[in-house]
Amino acid sequence: MNDFEHTYAVIMAGGGGTRLWPVSRKERPKQLLPLLDDKTLFQSTVTRLENFFPPERILVVTVTEQANEMQKQAPEIPTKNYLIEPAPRGTASVVGLAAAVLKKRDSDAMMAVLPSDHFIRNRDLFHYLIRTAFQVAKKGYLVTLGITPTYPSTAYGYIHQGEALDGEFKYPVYKVKQFIEKPDEKTAQKFLRTGDHSWNSGMFVWHVDNILKEIEKQMPQLSGTISKISASWDTPQREDILNSLWYDLKNETIDFGVMENAEMVAILPAGGLGWSDVGSWNSLIEVLLPDMNGNIAQNAQHLAIDTHNSLVYSNDYERLVVTIGVDDMVLVDTGDVLLVCKSDQAQKVRDVVQHLKKHRQEKYL
Amino acid sequence: MNDFEHTYAVIMAGGGGTRLWPVSRKERPKQLLPLLDDKTLFQSTVTRLENFFPPERILVVTVTEQANEMQKQAPEIPTKNYLIEPAPRGTASVVGLAAAVLKKRDSDAMMAVLPSDHFIRNRDLFHYLIRTAFQVAKKGYLVTLGITPTYPSTAYGYIHQGEALDGEFKYPVYKVKQFIEKPDEKTAQKFLRTGDHSWNSGMFVWHVDNILKEIEKQMPQLSGTISKISASWDTPQREDILNSLWYDLKNETIDFGVMENAEMVAILPAGGLGWSDVGSWNSLIEVLLPDMNGNIAQNAQHLAIDTHNSLVYSNDYERLVVTIGVDDMVLVDTGDVLLVCKSDQAQKVRDVVQHLKKHRQEKYL
């Protein structure tokens, strides 16, 4: 493992996530919930790193409100590795802060940026890909992991790959042509057919020097801010500097703030990873293993009559859920809210959250 | 009202009813529940009789388990007017017992037999029809109220009418040709087209002498039993006689045990009564008044997005029910059970109850 002694994992864990409402709440966002098994998504993300990154080389970037709960859920990660932002300012700020702090602690650091709230079934393949990505990153590339599409999703961003990268890599690696925002249905169909488009997983691997250089070039305000903040990070001035500078940062993603126009960007297209962003109730049907009628009962006592391709998600196993003549439906049953939603309209859950905010029904948020 | 001083209402109130599970329960059957408004169906049935039958001329036939609750719900009806059966034995026994007891109390009694768990929107028309029915019954007829079909229901029995009845009635009255069990879809379509078939409402009007004569002729065992029981009814021997004879009675309906082969049977076909037997969750959609999308939220806080012709029935107004992309669905949300059912399959709720019995999940019954 000598090759990997300067490698770090940076878990991005500050998000809110309204698409899994009513289970995901303001106080208890998605990554802090045991959505798929008895571990929370955040805990699973940490566990997935075992035997690759020791806890002292795992950093967590989060926001004040979530930090305490995260430290409870993953006490093995040292407290100083929790980088707490005063407020969310997009993934560009997350990445910039983590890279700058890491560089001060280990000038030869390489980092893998990993979302805290995704699902990956094939952990061995994940380790293999991250290992390969570090090898590519050593050559100076900003590396991203792409997910080989299995259907024409309009819920994910895409990455268009170009020519294969020269080098002695055991896994195919390509240069990146373009980062693409969520497409419409027709474009997604086209992307699927081309075979050279991947879903953007939001996972990145690079040397801290290379990403910091690109940030300096493309996002000078962010670059200036994070170098001041990182200089004060392990000093008593941290709080003051952080609070005086942080709020002026623009909300920007690393994808479109930096990667899109960076020079040496590579992609490892990953098929068979069993990946999902767990981004909607609909996606749970992909992640969890349905019965022969396509149904899933998660923590629910479900009596299914003439019911197909439906998800029943409860927080009370004593409650009996009976469905009759129900197809392609998502049922989410919490203490104070019942959601019944056609699977292909699961993204509208966000509209519900907006509606509740607008009508000040705070207790359901 | 001199014409009506010997008229009585007999409310049949002993039924169970599994088709409105999970709200209708073993301990709390349909007629004892405030399904449609703040009154229970039984209370609404009693209220509907105001200004026609004074409470002392209303009888209630029920079973032991329900009697206490009924007396609580309608205390204005004298205790001696609650006729309590040891166990349900079909409507033939209900009618026979009530007629025999009434005859002992008032030898010139005429009675209107009324189910306790039906809905009637147009109370004035109901009174008008019952009044007319008593006039027809005075001529010696066994009179039944038929409901003019508005769609080809396969959930109701039908009555085929024959020629118009001679007489000075202000409302059209016909002889009955035949009582018909629930038909299949094709037959129901045919019945609807003929225009001379009515739904069997289970409401009857007759002189006690006439129904008792028919029972004697067609159901001699029942006739013998009820004359012994009624002779002892207002004596200390009632319980003993009742318990020794009642359980041997056959379970039989008045429709097919007596009416089908009786000689002088007349029908008043009623259109516009706004009648429903409230016999399934689906029927609630007919009874309650839906919003412009065809949705009904009964005791429920319902946020409907792209939702049509659906019923949300809850017992907790604090709970938020959100539906997205839901059509023709029934949602019933009780403390321990959640039912989600395609409207046109609402009759399968009975299968669920059977399933729960078979699997000894008593707590949900």
Interface residues (C-beta under 8 A of the other chain):
Chain A: P22 L303 I305 D306 E318 R319 L320 V321 V322 T323 I324 G325 V326 M329 L331 D333 D336 V337 L338 L339 V340 C341 K342 D344 Q345 A346 K348 V349 D351 V352 H355 Q361 Y364
Chain B: P22 L303 I305 D306 E318 R319 L320 V321 V322 T323 I324 G325 V326 M329 L331 D333 D336 V337 L338 L339 V340 C341 K342 D344 Q345 A346 K348 V349 D351 V352 H355 Q361 Y364
